[in-house]
Amino acid sequence: MARMHSRKKGTSSSTHPVERTHPEWSLSPADIEKHIVELAREGQPQARIGVTLRDSYGVPDVKAATGKKMSQILAEHDLLGDMPEDLDNLLTKRANLKEHLAENSRDIENRRNLQLIEAKIRRLLKYYKREGIVSPDYRL
């Protein structure tokens, strides 16, 4: 797939394991769930939790191991935020860029980048409103 706001090709990144089964040598599903809750209570985002589980504990796929997505596990323990992580990250990026543009009003390149970030936010909001994850009357 291509990049969203350029004419470049996408770059390859890490892929899911070929086999979608939980390896026998890996942690048990109860231990994995315990580690997810523990890391979430420390304030780590879902992406960081997944990387930590993969690199430190040898868990290639949380859903294959536990039968539940990480967001389902966090929702069961009331640790899921009110805003999805990707949307929250984009809103933070937008706020930081607006602060930068307030001090550097002639930075034309980042003015354009702000427009692209806001386009991504609008696209995500439309999806999340349609799916019922974000309330339909939410405004930027």
Beta strands, then each sheet from edge to edge (+ up, - down):
end
